[in-house]
Amino acid sequence: MSDSTNNKIVIDKHSGFCSGVINAIKTAEMWLAKEPALYCLGDIVHNNEELQRLTAMGLQIISHEEFKQLHHARVLIRAHGEPPETYQIARQNDIELVDATCKVVLNLQKTIHQFYKSQQFNHGQILIFGKEGHAEVVGLLGQTAQHGIVISSIQDIHKIDFSRPSMLYSQTTQNISEYQEVIAKIQEKYDALNRSEYFSYAHTICHSVIHRAQQIQQFAAHFEKVIFVSGEKSSNGLYLFDICKKTNPHTFFISNIEQLKEIPIRNEDHIGICGATSTPMWLMELVKKQLEIIINNS
Ligand code: SF4
């Protein structure tokens, strides 16, 4: 096989797991190496290929309903974090928690919790810009005893009571441009009511997500074709794919190497491979190898 493909297919060196996901996976591997009985509450990472690798090592993914029935077991909490209720169930059921909540998410949970405790006196509202039902958002809402209001998009702004003050936070993996649009719209509403000072917000999108978005845009612009590798359930994956696609219309979304068959590849193509904060580097390397085979056989 010729190595002429080596410089035509490039993996984005900034793509792949973020520090929070790396920590959760290393923690799981460490416990599995000691003793193979480890449960994980929800998918440890939104990537089926990586999930299969870890479940083959013994990791058992359980739902929140299954967690409630569990007793005397060891359960890993993934990077997204959990609401206080999960810790309470663990204490009641003698469950040992291995807490791999990302430090960035943990800090946000603490900030929201402290604000919730302090703002009850002046009847303010806590707003969370995020995806309804997403694990991280469920964990953040738990810090407000379910009194927080989830704002998924500008269309949800009607949920806000503009006669009361509001404090807005964002889920760590949200789209920064959409967050800025939501901030501007809410501010506009308060301004129109001469209550500008009623509204505050915090910059809580994770820096690695913001940097990744900027880097991936530059990366995607360099190639004739871009193969974006991600699990379909990854919100960060869908967000970064959208940026790539807008930058380079010849961007293709795949979750596994089988899907490469659907993509028209030419021998002379200069191809970039990138992915989400939940995409393992080994999978992008596998995609590169498979592309080299396709090109060398064409
Ligand atoms: S994207 Fe940021 S906040 Fe989310 S797990 Fe990764 S490092 Fe943590």
Boltz pocket constraint, residues with backbone or C-beta under 6 A from the ligand:
constraints:
  - pocket:
      binder: B
      contacts: [[A, 18], [A, 19], [A, 20], [A, 21], [A, 79], [A, 80], [A, 102], [A, 103], [A, 104], [A, 105], [A, 172], [A, 173], [A, 206], [A, 207], [A, 208], [A, 209], [A, 277]]
      max_distance: 6.0
